[in-house]
Amino acid sequence: MESELQISNDFFIKNLNEGNKEAFKVLFELYYNKLLYVAQSYISNKEDAEEIVQDTFVKAWKKRKKISSNINGYLFKVTKNSCLDYLRSRKYKLSSSNNLIQLEAFINHNALADSDSSLIIEKELAQKIQSGIALLPEKCKKVFIKSRIEGLKNKEISDELNISIKTVENHMSKALKHMRVHLREFLSFF
């Protein structure tokens, strides 16, 4: 299980560090609804939850060169900290006439401080990424792993697998489309 989590992290971290906008777009599509679901389960105002998640991605893009480990943990930690900040500020802004809302904010603040729920979501997401890779046709999977996980260039993959560069490009295009669809379906439940 640990190696599976590392595979997805290596892929995103390498591409994010290089400023790959396509990888960032996939990352956004992969995590947005999941992070929004987490934020909304602690913050009742949908617009505020959406703003927190959008800020998370802005921070991730600005600090993309500094992300060197667990991208899952990084995104969830930034979202969690932003939610905690929101709840802290909200706690002080509420008047005593809004006791029910204040109590809800307090309960949500305490629940969010529990990192176990974040770890469960991270593992579930890593499993979904791995299952998406596993569903790829064998040759397509080999090309995808060599490109995105091992970091080989198309020419190197072409030489190693004894296929044309155009075939490598076709396999990568097919794999990326598949991963987007596979992960989007999973995230659309939220």
C-alpha positions in Angstrom: 0.0 0.0 0.0 2.8 2.4 0.9 4.5 2.0 -2.5 1.2 2.7 -4.3 0.8 6.0 -2.5 4.4 6.9 -3.4 3.8 6.2 -7.1 1.0 8.8 -7.4 3.0 11.3 -5.3 6.1 10.9 -7.5 4.0 11.5 -10.6 2.4 14.7 -9.4 5.3 16.1 -7.5 7.7 15.7 -10.5 5.3 17.3 -12.9 4.3 20.1 -10.5 7.9 21.0 -9.7 8.4 21.4 -13.4 5.4 23.7 -13.7 3.5 21.3 -16.0 0.1 23.0 -16.3 -1.6 19.8 -17.7 -0.5 17.9 -14.6 -1.8 20.7 -12.4 -5.1 20.6 -14.3 -5.3 16.8 -13.7 -4.4 17.4 -10.0 -7.2 20.1 -9.8 -9.7 17.7 -11.3 -8.6 14.9 -9.1 -8.7 16.8 -5.8 -11.2 19.7 -6.2 -14.4 17.8 -5.3 -12.7 15.7 -2.7 -11.3 18.8 -0.9 -14.6 20.7 -1.3 -16.4 17.7 0.3 -14.0 17.8 3.2 -14.3 21.6 3.6 -18.1 21.6 3.3 -18.4 18.9 6.0 -16.9 21.4 8.4 -18.0 24.7 7.0 -21.7 25.1 6.3 -21.4 28.0 3.9 -20.7 26.5 0.4 -19.2 29.7 -1.1 -16.7 29.9 1.8 -15.8 26.3 1.4 -15.3 26.8 -2.4 -13.1 29.8 -1.7 -11.0 27.8 0.8 -10.4 25.0 -1.8 -9.6 27.5 -4.6 -7.1 29.2 -2.3 -5.6 25.7 -1.6 -4.8 25.3 -5.3 -3.5 28.9 -5.6 -1.1 28.1 -2.8 -0.1 24.8 -4.3 0.7 26.4 -7.6 2.7 29.2 -6.0 4.7 26.7 -3.9 4.9 23.9 -6.5 8.7 24.0 -6.6 8.9 23.4 -2.9 6.6 20.4 -2.7 8.9 17.5 -2.2 6.7 14.8 -0.6 3.2 13.6 -0.2 1.0 15.8 -2.4 -2.1 14.3 -0.9 -1.0 15.3 2.6 0.0 18.8 1.4 -3.4 19.6 -0.2 -5.4 18.2 2.7 -3.2 20.0 5.3 -3.5 23.4 3.5 -7.3 22.9 3.3 -7.6 21.7 6.9 -5.5 24.7 8.1 -7.6 27.1 6.1 -10.8 25.6 7.5 -9.4 25.9 11.0 -8.5 29.6 10.4 -12.0 30.2 9.0 -13.7 28.5 12.0 -11.5 30.4 14.5 -12.3 33.8 12.9 -16.0 32.8 12.7 -16.0 31.9 16.3 -15.1 35.4 17.3 -17.4 37.1 14.8 -20.5 35.4 15.9 -22.7 37.2 18.4 -24.2 35.5 21.4 -27.6 35.5 19.7 -26.2 32.9 17.2 -25.4 30.2 19.7 -26.5 27.3 17.5 -24.2 28.4 14.6 -21.4 29.1 17.1 -21.8 25.6 18.6 -21.7 24.1 15.1 -18.5 25.9 14.3 -17.0 24.7 17.6 -18.0 21.1 16.9 -16.6 21.3 13.3 -13.4 22.8 14.5 -12.8 19.9 16.9 -13.8 17.3 14.3 -11.4 18.8 11.8 -8.5 18.7 14.3 -8.8 14.8 13.9 -6.3 13.9 11.2 -7.6 10.3 10.9 -10.3 11.3 8.5 -7.8 13.1 6.3 -5.6 10.0 6.2 -8.6 7.8 5.2 -9.4 10.1 2.3 -5.8 10.2 1.2 -5.5 6.4 1.2 -8.9 6.0 -0.6 -7.7 8.4 -3.3 -4.4 6.7 -3.7 -6.2 3.4 -4.2 -8.4 5.0 -6.8 -5.4 6.2 -8.7 -3.8 2.8 -8.6 -7.0 1.1 -9.8 -7.2 3.5 -12.7 -3.6 2.6 -13.7 -4.4 -1.1 -13.3 -7.4 -0.8 -15.7 -5.2 0.5 -18.5 -4.4 -1.9 -21.4 -1.1 -3.6 -20.7 1.0 -1.7 -23.3 -0.7 1.6 -22.5 0.0 1.0 -18.8 3.7 0.3 -19.4 4.1 3.5 -21.4 2.2 5.5 -18.7 4.3 4.1 -15.9 7.6 4.7 -17.7 6.6 8.2 -18.6 4.8 9.5 -15.5 6.3 7.4 -12.7 9.8 6.5 -13.9 10.2 9.9 -15.6 11.4 8.6 -19.0 11.1 10.8 -22.1 9.1 9.6 -25.1 12.3 8.7 -27.1 13.7 6.7 -24.2 10.3 4.8 -23.9 10.3 4.3 -27.7 13.8 2.8 -27.6 13.2 0.6 -24.5 9.9 -0.8 -25.7 10.9 -1.0 -29.3 7.9 1.1 -30.5 7.6 4.4 -32.4 7.5 7.7 -30.7 4.1 8.3 -32.2 2.9 5.1 -30.6 4.2 6.3 -27.2 2.3 9.6 -27.7 -0.9 7.7 -28.6 -0.6 5.5 -25.5 0.0 8.5 -23.3 -2.9 10.4 -24.8 -5.2 7.4 -24.2 -3.9 6.9 -20.6 -4.4 10.5 -19.6 -7.9 10.6 -21.0 -8.7 7.3 -19.2 -7.3 8.6 -15.8 -9.3 11.8 -16.1 -12.5 9.9 -16.7 -11.8 7.2 -14.1 -11.0 9.8 -11.4 -13.7 12.3 -12.4 -16.4 9.6 -12.0 -15.1 8.8 -8.5 -15.1 12.4 -7.5 -18.5 13.3 -9.0 -20.2 11.5 -6.1 -19.5 14.6 -4.0 
